[in-house]
Amino acid sequence: MTQIRTDLALEAAENLQAGGPAAGELSGVVTRTERRQGVSVTEVRILDETGARALGKPVGRYVTMELESQPFSQQAACLASLLAELLPRGPVLTAGIGNRDMTCDAIGPTAVDHLLVTRHLVRSGQEPFRGIGELSALCTEVLGRTGMETCELIRAAAGAVRPAAVVAVDALAARSPRRLCRTVQLADTGLIPGSGVGSHRTAVDRETVGVPVIAVGVPTVIDGAALGSGTEAAPQGLYVTPRDIDRQVRQLGRLLGYGISLAVQPGLTAEELAALAE
């Protein structure tokens, strides 16, 4: 049977549901779908190792929001509220993971471009900046350019800025074409860079970084095998991306950047953030 990769816990649960009992009835897995601020949100909780083996994902919370025709400000507000529920109180370090020169892998760096970074302002001690949320950021680039694992760079930065948590932003792989560039997944388990396309690197998670890592990602590629009739993918892997991926990554990177910034600065609106960050 063809194994089609997916980074989405929701799709892994759906795959099990299609072949047997509903995901909610699986031992160690609980799912719940609701509408939040007009956005469909599904949470998959993997409770134990039985559920982790069934879904092929680590134990933890996976929250998926579906991007439909909602206004940008509504999507950003929903993302911010979901992320705020996963983040502990305190400074946040955002890591944009991926290759800026490869469009389908540029979600992380593009999101960083749209962040309202404030650490330098908070640390200045000036009166206007007291009490605002502290947000810092870095782009990790790729191993072939830096010679360093993504995890090593994030761990070093975290050691310097001492955040309460890291938000790691990366492109994901999906198995359903309808979820390409239409889904945002948040997870409190961290991530493994490149896992969606079979290029496994050192995990970026609480154990390796030293603080909680919240992964935020959007699927920008799909395993080519998912588009066929059960045929195997090419030996090196064939991945497909939307024709207008450049436009979509620009829009999605802005959405993620705004969502993260608003989670750290809950007193702002998307419109106010646009005046400050753009």
Contacts in CASP RR format, 6 or more apart in sequence:
PFRMAT RR
TARGET T0000
AUTHOR 0000-0000-0000
METHOD contacts of the structure
MODEL  1
MTQIRTDLALEAAENLQAGGPAAGELSGVVTRTERRQGVSVTEVRILDET
GARALGKPVGRYVTMELESQPFSQQAACLASLLAELLPRGPVLTAGIGNR
DMTCDAIGPTAVDHLLVTRHLVRSGQEPFRGIGELSALCTEVLGRTGMET
CELIRAAAGAVRPAAVVAVDALAARSPRRLCRTVQLADTGLIPGSGVGSH
RTAVDRETVGVPVIAVGVPTVIDGAALGSGTEAAPQGLYVTPRDIDRQVR
QLGRLLGYGISLAVQPGLTAEELAALAE
2 225 0 8 1.000
2 230 0 8 1.000
2 231 0 8 1.000
2 232 0 8 1.000
2 233 0 8 1.000
4 175 0 8 1.000
4 223 0 8 1.000
4 224 0 8 1.000
4 225 0 8 1.000
4 226 0 8 1.000
5 173 0 8 1.000
5 175 0 8 1.000
5 196 0 8 1.000
5 197 0 8 1.000
5 198 0 8 1.000
5 223 0 8 1.000
6 12 0 8 1.000
6 15 0 8 1.000
6 173 0 8 1.000
6 174 0 8 1.000
6 175 0 8 1.000
6 196 0 8 1.000
6 219 0 8 1.000
6 223 0 8 1.000
7 172 0 8 1.000
7 173 0 8 1.000
7 174 0 8 1.000
7 185 0 8 1.000
7 195 0 8 1.000
7 196 0 8 1.000
7 217 0 8 1.000
7 219 0 8 1.000
8 62 0 8 1.000
8 64 0 8 1.000
8 172 0 8 1.000
8 174 0 8 1.000
8 175 0 8 1.000
8 179 0 8 1.000
8 183 0 8 1.000
8 185 0 8 1.000
8 219 0 8 1.000
9 44 0 8 1.000
9 46 0 8 1.000
9 55 0 8 1.000
9 57 0 8 1.000
9 62 0 8 1.000
9 64 0 8 1.000
9 185 0 8 1.000
9 187 0 8 1.000
10 31 0 8 1.000
10 42 0 8 1.000
10 44 0 8 1.000
10 62 0 8 1.000
10 64 0 8 1.000
10 183 0 8 1.000
10 185 0 8 1.000
11 174 0 8 1.000
11 175 0 8 1.000
11 176 0 8 1.000
11 179 0 8 1.000
12 55 0 8 1.000
12 56 0 8 1.000
12 57 0 8 1.000
13 23 0 8 1.000
13 24 0 8 1.000
13 26 0 8 1.000
13 29 0 8 1.000
13 31 0 8 1.000
13 44 0 8 1.000
13 55 0 8 1.000
14 23 0 8 1.000
15 175 0 8 1.000
16 23 0 8 1.000
16 26 0 8 1.000
16 29 0 8 1.000
16 54 0 8 1.000
16 55 0 8 1.000
17 23 0 8 1.000
23 29 0 8 1.000
23 31 0 8 1.000
23 44 0 8 1.000
24 30 0 8 1.000
24 31 0 8 1.000
26 51 0 8 1.000
26 54 0 8 1.000
27 48 0 8 1.000
27 50 0 8 1.000
27 51 0 8 1.000
27 54 0 8 1.000
28 46 0 8 1.000
28 47 0 8 1.000
28 48 0 8 1.000
28 50 0 8 1.000
28 51 0 8 1.000
28 54 0 8 1.000
29 44 0 8 1.000
29 45 0 8 1.000
29 46 0 8 1.000
29 47 0 8 1.000
29 51 0 8 1.000
29 54 0 8 1.000
29 55 0 8 1.000
30 44 0 8 1.000
30 45 0 8 1.000
30 47 0 8 1.000
31 42 0 8 1.000
31 43 0 8 1.000
31 44 0 8 1.000
31 45 0 8 1.000
32 42 0 8 1.000
32 43 0 8 1.000
33 40 0 8 1.000
33 41 0 8 1.000
33 42 0 8 1.000
33 43 0 8 1.000
34 40 0 8 1.000
34 41 0 8 1.000
35 41 0 8 1.000
36 65 0 8 1.000
36 78 0 8 1.000
36 81 0 8 1.000
36 82 0 8 1.000
37 74 0 8 1.000
37 77 0 8 1.000
37 78 0 8 1.000
37 81 0 8 1.000
38 70 0 8 1.000
38 74 0 8 1.000
38 78 0 8 1.000
39 65 0 8 1.000
39 66 0 8 1.000
39 67 0 8 1.000
39 68 0 8 1.000
39 70 0 8 1.000
39 74 0 8 1.000
39 75 0 8 1.000
39 78 0 8 1.000
40 65 0 8 1.000
40 66 0 8 1.000
40 68 0 8 1.000
41 63 0 8 1.000
41 64 0 8 1.000
41 65 0 8 1.000
41 66 0 8 1.000
41 78 0 8 1.000
41 82 0 8 1.000
42 63 0 8 1.000
42 64 0 8 1.000
42 66 0 8 1.000
43 61 0 8 1.000
43 62 0 8 1.000
43 63 0 8 1.000
43 64 0 8 1.000
44 55 0 8 1.000
44 61 0 8 1.000
44 62 0 8 1.000
44 63 0 8 1.000
44 64 0 8 1.000
45 60 0 8 1.000
45 61 0 8 1.000
45 62 0 8 1.000
46 52 0 8 1.000
46 55 0 8 1.000
46 57 0 8 1.000
46 58 0 8 1.000
46 59 0 8 1.000
46 60 0 8 1.000
46 62 0 8 1.000
47 59 0 8 1.000
47 60 0 8 1.000
48 59 0 8 1.000
49 59 0 8 1.000
51 59 0 8 1.000
52 58 0 8 1.000
52 59 0 8 1.000
57 189 0 8 1.000
58 189 0 8 1.000
58 190 0 8 1.000
58 205 0 8 1.000
59 189 0 8 1.000
60 187 0 8 1.000
60 188 0 8 1.000
60 189 0 8 1.000
61 86 0 8 1.000
61 187 0 8 1.000
61 188 0 8 1.000
61 189 0 8 1.000
62 185 0 8 1.000
62 186 0 8 1.000
62 187 0 8 1.000
62 189 0 8 1.000
63 82 0 8 1.000
63 86 0 8 1.000
63 185 0 8 1.000
63 186 0 8 1.000
63 187 0 8 1.000
64 183 0 8 1.000
64 184 0 8 1.000
64 185 0 8 1.000
64 186 0 8 1.000
65 75 0 8 1.000
65 78 0 8 1.000
65 79 0 8 1.000
65 82 0 8 1.000
65 183 0 8 1.000
65 184 0 8 1.000
65 186 0 8 1.000
66 182 0 8 1.000
66 183 0 8 1.000
67 75 0 8 1.000
67 181 0 8 1.000
67 182 0 8 1.000
67 183 0 8 1.000
67 184 0 8 1.000
67 255 0 8 1.000
68 182 0 8 1.000
70 78 0 8 1.000
72 254 0 8 1.000
72 255 0 8 1.000
72 258 0 8 1.000
72 270 0 8 1.000
73 269 0 8 1.000
73 270 0 8 1.000
73 271 0 8 1.000
75 255 0 8 1.000
76 255 0 8 1.000
76 258 0 8 1.000
76 259 0 8 1.000
76 262 0 8 1.000
76 270 0 8 1.000
77 259 0 8 1.000
77 262 0 8 1.000
77 269 0 8 1.000
77 270 0 8 1.000
79 184 0 8 1.000
79 186 0 8 1.000
79 255 0 8 1.000
79 256 0 8 1.000
79 258 0 8 1.000
79 259 0 8 1.000
79 262 0 8 1.000
79 263 0 8 1.000
80 258 0 8 1.000
80 259 0 8 1.000
80 260 0 8 1.000
80 261 0 8 1.000
80 262 0 8 1.000
80 263 0 8 1.000
80 266 0 8 1.000
81 263 0 8 1.000
82 186 0 8 1.000
83 167 0 8 1.000
83 186 0 8 1.000
83 214 0 8 1.000
83 216 0 8 1.000
83 259 0 8 1.000
83 260 0 8 1.000
83 263 0 8 1.000
84 263 0 8 1.000
84 266 0 8 1.000
86 186 0 8 1.000
86 188 0 8 1.000
86 214 0 8 1.000
87 164 0 8 1.000
87 165 0 8 1.000
87 167 0 8 1.000
87 212 0 8 1.000
87 214 0 8 1.000
87 263 0 8 1.000
87 264 0 8 1.000
88 164 0 8 1.000
88 165 0 8 1.000
88 212 0 8 1.000
89 164 0 8 1.000
90 133 0 8 1.000
90 134 0 8 1.000
90 163 0 8 1.000
90 164 0 8 1.000
90 165 0 8 1.000
91 119 0 8 1.000
91 133 0 8 1.000
91 134 0 8 1.000
91 135 0 8 1.000
91 136 0 8 1.000
91 161 0 8 1.000
91 162 0 8 1.000
91 163 0 8 1.000
91 164 0 8 1.000
92 133 0 8 1.000
92 134 0 8 1.000
92 135 0 8 1.000
92 136 0 8 1.000
92 163 0 8 1.000
92 164 0 8 1.000
92 165 0 8 1.000
92 166 0 8 1.000
92 167 0 8 1.000
92 260 0 8 1.000
92 263 0 8 1.000
92 264 0 8 1.000
93 135 0 8 1.000
93 136 0 8 1.000
93 137 0 8 1.000
93 138 0 8 1.000
93 154 0 8 1.000
93 157 0 8 1.000
93 158 0 8 1.000
93 161 0 8 1.000
93 163 0 8 1.000
93 165 0 8 1.000
93 166 0 8 1.000
93 167 0 8 1.000
94 111 0 8 1.000
94 112 0 8 1.000
94 115 0 8 1.000
94 135 0 8 1.000
94 136 0 8 1.000
94 137 0 8 1.000
94 138 0 8 1.000
94 166 0 8 1.000
94 167 0 8 1.000
94 168 0 8 1.000
94 169 0 8 1.000
94 257 0 8 1.000
94 260 0 8 1.000
95 137 0 8 1.000
95 138 0 8 1.000
95 139 0 8 1.000
95 140 0 8 1.000
95 150 0 8 1.000
95 153 0 8 1.000
95 154 0 8 1.000
95 157 0 8 1.000
95 166 0 8 1.000
95 167 0 8 1.000
95 168 0 8 1.000
95 169 0 8 1.000
95 204 0 8 1.000
96 108 0 8 1.000
96 109 0 8 1.000
96 111 0 8 1.000
96 112 0 8 1.000
96 137 0 8 1.000
96 138 0 8 1.000
96 139 0 8 1.000
96 140 0 8 1.000
96 168 0 8 1.000
96 169 0 8 1.000
96 170 0 8 1.000
97 108 0 8 1.000
97 140 0 8 1.000
97 150 0 8 1.000
97 168 0 8 1.000
97 169 0 8 1.000
97 170 0 8 1.000
97 191 0 8 1.000
97 193 0 8 1.000
97 204 0 8 1.000
98 105 0 8 1.000
98 106 0 8 1.000
98 107 0 8 1.000
98 108 0 8 1.000
98 109 0 8 1.000
98 139 0 8 1.000
98 140 0 8 1.000
98 141 0 8 1.000
98 142 0 8 1.000
98 170 0 8 1.000
98 171 0 8 1.000
98 193 0 8 1.000
99 105 0 8 1.000
99 106 0 8 1.000
99 141 0 8 1.000
99 142 0 8 1.000
100 106 0 8 1.000
100 109 0 8 1.000
100 110 0 8 1.000
100 139 0 8 1.000
100 141 0 8 1.000
103 241 0 8 1.000
103 245 0 8 1.000
103 246 0 8 1.000
103 249 0 8 1.000
104 171 0 8 1.000
104 220 0 8 1.000
104 221 0 8 1.000
104 239 0 8 1.000
104 241 0 8 1.000
104 245 0 8 1.000
104 249 0 8 1.000
105 171 0 8 1.000
105 220 0 8 1.000
106 171 0 8 1.000
106 249 0 8 1.000
107 169 0 8 1.000
107 170 0 8 1.000
107 171 0 8 1.000
107 217 0 8 1.000
107 218 0 8 1.000
107 220 0 8 1.000
107 249 0 8 1.000
107 252 0 8 1.000
107 253 0 8 1.000
107 256 0 8 1.000
108 139 0 8 1.000
108 169 0 8 1.000
108 170 0 8 1.000
108 171 0 8 1.000
108 253 0 8 1.000
108 256 0 8 1.000
109 139 0 8 1.000
110 249 0 8 1.000
110 250 0 8 1.000
110 252 0 8 1.000
110 253 0 8 1.000
110 254 0 8 1.000
110 256 0 8 1.000
111 169 0 8 1.000
111 216 0 8 1.000
111 253 0 8 1.000
111 254 0 8 1.000
111 256 0 8 1.000
111 257 0 8 1.000
111 260 0 8 1.000
112 137 0 8 1.000
112 138 0 8 1.000
112 139 0 8 1.000
112 169 0 8 1.000
112 257 0 8 1.000
113 253 0 8 1.000
114 253 0 8 1.000
114 254 0 8 1.000
114 256 0 8 1.000
114 257 0 8 1.000
114 258 0 8 1.000
114 261 0 8 1.000
114 277 0 8 1.000
114 278 0 8 1.000
115 135 0 8 1.000
115 137 0 8 1.000
115 257 0 8 1.000
115 260 0 8 1.000
115 261 0 8 1.000
115 277 0 8 1.000
116 135 0 8 1.000
116 261 0 8 1.000
116 264 0 8 1.000
116 265 0 8 1.000
116 268 0 8 1.000
116 273 0 8 1.000
116 276 0 8 1.000
116 277 0 8 1.000
117 135 0 8 1.000
117 136 0 8 1.000
117 137 0 8 1.000
118 129 0 8 1.000
118 132 0 8 1.000
118 133 0 8 1.000
118 134 0 8 1.000
118 135 0 8 1.000
118 264 0 8 1.000
118 265 0 8 1.000
119 134 0 8 1.000
119 135 0 8 1.000
119 136 0 8 1.000
119 161 0 8 1.000
121 129 0 8 1.000
121 132 0 8 1.000
122 129 0 8 1.000
122 130 0 8 1.000
122 131 0 8 1.000
122 132 0 8 1.000
122 133 0 8 1.000
122 134 0 8 1.000
123 134 0 8 1.000
132 265 0 8 1.000
133 264 0 8 1.000
133 265 0 8 1.000
134 264 0 8 1.000
135 260 0 8 1.000
135 261 0 8 1.000
135 264 0 8 1.000
135 265 0 8 1.000
136 157 0 8 1.000
136 161 0 8 1.000
136 163 0 8 1.000
138 153 0 8 1.000
138 154 0 8 1.000
138 157 0 8 1.000
140 146 0 8 1.000
140 150 0 8 1.000
140 153 0 8 1.000
140 154 0 8 1.000
143 149 0 8 1.000
143 150 0 8 1.000
143 201 0 8 1.000
146 153 0 8 1.000
149 201 0 8 1.000
149 202 0 8 1.000
150 193 0 8 1.000
150 201 0 8 1.000
150 202 0 8 1.000
150 204 0 8 1.000
151 193 0 8 1.000
151 201 0 8 1.000
151 202 0 8 1.000
151 203 0 8 1.000
151 204 0 8 1.000
151 208 0 8 1.000
151 209 0 8 1.000
152 202 0 8 1.000
154 166 0 8 1.000
154 168 0 8 1.000
154 204 0 8 1.000
154 209 0 8 1.000
155 208 0 8 1.000
155 209 0 8 1.000
155 210 0 8 1.000
158 166 0 8 1.000
158 209 0 8 1.000
158 210 0 8 1.000
158 211 0 8 1.000
163 211 0 8 1.000
164 211 0 8 1.000
164 212 0 8 1.000
165 211 0 8 1.000
165 212 0 8 1.000
165 213 0 8 1.000
165 214 0 8 1.000
166 204 0 8 1.000
166 209 0 8 1.000
166 211 0 8 1.000
166 212 0 8 1.000
166 213 0 8 1.000
166 214 0 8 1.000
167 213 0 8 1.000
167 214 0 8 1.000
167 215 0 8 1.000
167 216 0 8 1.000
167 260 0 8 1.000
168 190 0 8 1.000
168 191 0 8 1.000
168 204 0 8 1.000
168 213 0 8 1.000
168 214 0 8 1.000
168 215 0 8 1.000
168 216 0 8 1.000
169 215 0 8 1.000
169 216 0 8 1.000
169 217 0 8 1.000
169 256 0 8 1.000
169 257 0 8 1.000
169 260 0 8 1.000
170 191 0 8 1.000
170 193 0 8 1.000
170 194 0 8 1.000
170 215 0 8 1.000
170 216 0 8 1.000
170 217 0 8 1.000
171 217 0 8 1.000
171 218 0 8 1.000
171 219 0 8 1.000
171 220 0 8 1.000
171 221 0 8 1.000
172 185 0 8 1.000
172 196 0 8 1.000
172 217 0 8 1.000
172 218 0 8 1.000
172 219 0 8 1.000
172 220 0 8 1.000
173 196 0 8 1.000
173 197 0 8 1.000
173 219 0 8 1.000
173 221 0 8 1.000
173 222 0 8 1.000
173 223 0 8 1.000
173 239 0 8 1.000
174 180 0 8 1.000
174 183 0 8 1.000
174 219 0 8 1.000
174 221 0 8 1.000
174 222 0 8 1.000
175 222 0 8 1.000
175 223 0 8 1.000
175 226 0 8 1.000
176 222 0 8 1.000
176 226 0 8 1.000
177 222 0 8 1.000
177 226 0 8 1.000
177 227 0 8 1.000
179 219 0 8 1.000
180 219 0 8 1.000
180 220 0 8 1.000
180 221 0 8 1.000
180 222 0 8 1.000
180 241 0 8 1.000
180 242 0 8 1.000
181 218 0 8 1.000
181 219 0 8 1.000
181 220 0 8 1.000
181 242 0 8 1.000
181 245 0 8 1.000
181 248 0 8 1.000
181 249 0 8 1.000
181 252 0 8 1.000
183 218 0 8 1.000
183 219 0 8 1.000
184 216 0 8 1.000
184 217 0 8 1.000
184 218 0 8 1.000
184 255 0 8 1.000
184 256 0 8 1.000
185 215 0 8 1.000
185 216 0 8 1.000
185 217 0 8 1.000
185 218 0 8 1.000
185 219 0 8 1.000
186 214 0 8 1.000
186 215 0 8 1.000
186 216 0 8 1.000
186 217 0 8 1.000
187 214 0 8 1.000
187 215 0 8 1.000
188 212 0 8 1.000
188 213 0 8 1.000
188 214 0 8 1.000
188 215 0 8 1.000
189 205 0 8 1.000
189 213 0 8 1.000
189 215 0 8 1.000
190 203 0 8 1.000
190 204 0 8 1.000
190 205 0 8 1.000
190 206 0 8 1.000
190 213 0 8 1.000
190 214 0 8 1.000
190 215 0 8 1.000
191 203 0 8 1.000
191 204 0 8 1.000
191 205 0 8 1.000
191 213 0 8 1.000
191 215 0 8 1.000
192 200 0 8 1.000
192 201 0 8 1.000
192 202 0 8 1.000
192 203 0 8 1.000
192 204 0 8 1.000
193 199 0 8 1.000
193 201 0 8 1.000
193 202 0 8 1.000
193 204 0 8 1.000
194 200 0 8 1.000
194 201 0 8 1.000
196 221 0 8 1.000
197 221 0 8 1.000
197 237 0 8 1.000
197 239 0 8 1.000
202 208 0 8 1.000
204 213 0 8 1.000
204 215 0 8 1.000
205 213 0 8 1.000
206 212 0 8 1.000
206 213 0 8 1.000
216 256 0 8 1.000
216 260 0 8 1.000
217 256 0 8 1.000
218 252 0 8 1.000
218 253 0 8 1.000
218 256 0 8 1.000
220 241 0 8 1.000
220 242 0 8 1.000
220 245 0 8 1.000
220 248 0 8 1.000
220 249 0 8 1.000
220 252 0 8 1.000
221 239 0 8 1.000
221 240 0 8 1.000
221 241 0 8 1.000
222 239 0 8 1.000
222 240 0 8 1.000
222 241 0 8 1.000
223 233 0 8 1.000
223 237 0 8 1.000
223 238 0 8 1.000
223 239 0 8 1.000
224 233 0 8 1.000
224 237 0 8 1.000
224 238 0 8 1.000
224 239 0 8 1.000
224 240 0 8 1.000
225 231 0 8 1.000
225 232 0 8 1.000
225 233 0 8 1.000
225 238 0 8 1.000
227 240 0 8 1.000
242 248 0 8 1.000
258 270 0 8 1.000
258 273 0 8 1.000
258 274 0 8 1.000
258 277 0 8 1.000
261 268 0 8 1.000
261 273 0 8 1.000
261 277 0 8 1.000
262 268 0 8 1.000
262 269 0 8 1.000
262 270 0 8 1.000
262 273 0 8 1.000
265 273 0 8 1.000
268 276 0 8 1.000
END
